[in-house]
């Protein structure tokens, strides 16, 4: 692993009016590493991902992705990240192939027809390439959103509840894809409030409570029950 983390967050604060969501948060994710960010609904997990994705500006503190400041160098950050939000953000009236073509145009990419077909094949949607997305299941839409990053090859993946709404086959595919992404040196930050497959992918567990990281520990041999106990211990007194 390199000495400089792919994601480095230091003293991050974010307020919305009088409501403080993040309060001096510190976390990092290194090359070839996946961190599962655990926290209750409303704990600030999605806000952190949006700051790292340059969709929201922090109130104070710094967020660095692939060496670029998310607030000062947003355009360069966007070329380094893949964001999979809780919603898939695909266009229902376009086909799967048309969705990919439209997205690559917006991203300034010029993939060949073969590359587009290969990306759809990698997420097992090649047979549905010409079908309109409104006919897709939630799992198919999530896989289509992931096909974007097969084309873009980002250094960092930001995932919000990545396994939510997927069937067992799609969950297995995603787990294998994330393991492969890590093996190629990618960094992954996954926000979740579940203790399922995310734990199998994660190298570290970070618990967000009270606007900051209450615990950051290697996953190691921790079971889901172990993580639940740690989670309860560090969140029960959070404001």
VENSULDA-V170395 format. One record per backbone hydrogen bond with DSSP energy under -1.0 kcal/mol. NH is the residue of the N-H (numbers start at 0). CO is the residue of the C=O. E is the energy in kcal/mol with one decimal. If there is no record, write none. Layout:
[[NH,CO,E] [NH,CO,E]]
This chain:
[[5,28,-1.4] [6,28,-2.3] [7,63,-2.6] [8,26,-3.1] [9,61,-2.6] [11,24,-2.5] [12,59,-2.5] [13,21,-1.9] [15,18,-3.1] [18,15,-2.0] [20,13,-2.7] [21,13,-1.6] [22,210,-3.2] [23,11,-1.1] [24,11,-2.5] [26,8,-1.8] [28,6,-2.1] [32,29,-1.5] [34,187,-2.7] [35,203,-2.5] [36,189,-4.0] [37,205,-3.0] [38,191,-1.1] [42,39,-2.0] [47,43,-2.2] [48,44,-2.0] [49,45,-2.5] [50,46,-2.1] [51,47,-2.3] [52,48,-1.9] [53,50,-1.4] [54,49,-2.7] [55,49,-1.3] [58,12,-2.3] [59,12,-1.7] [61,9,-2.4] [63,7,-2.8] [64,67,-2.8] [65,5,-3.1] [67,64,-2.1] [69,62,-3.0] [72,68,-2.8] [76,72,-1.9] [77,73,-2.3] [79,76,-2.0] [81,155,-2.0] [83,157,-2.9] [93,90,-1.3] [95,130,-1.3] [96,128,-2.6] [98,94,-2.4] [99,95,-1.9] [100,96,-2.5] [101,97,-2.6] [102,98,-2.5] [103,99,-2.6] [104,100,-1.8] [105,101,-2.1] [106,102,-2.1] [107,104,-1.1] [108,103,-2.9] [115,111,-2.2] [116,112,-2.3] [117,113,-2.4] [118,114,-2.2] [119,115,-2.1] [120,116,-2.3] [121,117,-2.2] [123,120,-1.6] [124,119,-3.2] [127,124,-1.1] [128,125,-1.1] [130,127,-1.8] [132,93,-2.6] [133,91,-2.1] [134,131,-2.0] [135,132,-2.2] [140,136,-2.1] [141,137,-2.1] [142,138,-2.2] [143,139,-2.3] [144,140,-2.1] [145,141,-1.5] [146,142,-1.5] [148,145,-1.1] [150,146,-1.3] [151,147,-2.1] [152,148,-1.8] [154,79,-1.7] [155,79,-2.2] [156,186,-2.7] [157,81,-3.1] [158,188,-2.6] [159,83,-2.7] [160,190,-3.3] [163,160,-1.5] [165,162,-1.5] [170,166,-2.5] [171,167,-2.2] [172,168,-2.2] [173,169,-2.6] [174,170,-2.5] [175,171,-2.1] [176,172,-2.5] [177,173,-2.7] [178,174,-1.8] [179,175,-2.2] [180,176,-2.3] [181,177,-2.3] [182,178,-2.1] [183,179,-1.4] [184,181,-2.2] [185,180,-2.3] [186,154,-2.3] [187,32,-2.5] [188,156,-2.4] [189,34,-2.8] [190,158,-3.3] [191,36,-2.6] [198,195,-1.5] [200,196,-1.4] [201,197,-1.9] [202,33,-3.3] [203,33,-1.6] [204,216,-3.1] [205,35,-2.7] [206,214,-2.9] [207,37,-3.4] [208,211,-2.6] [211,208,-1.4] [213,206,-2.9] [214,206,-1.0] [216,204,-2.6] [218,202,-2.5] [221,218,-2.8] [226,222,-2.5] [227,223,-2.3] [228,224,-2.2] [229,225,-2.3] [230,226,-2.9] [231,227,-2.7] [232,228,-2.3] [233,229,-2.1] [234,230,-1.3] [235,231,-1.6] [237,234,-1.2]]
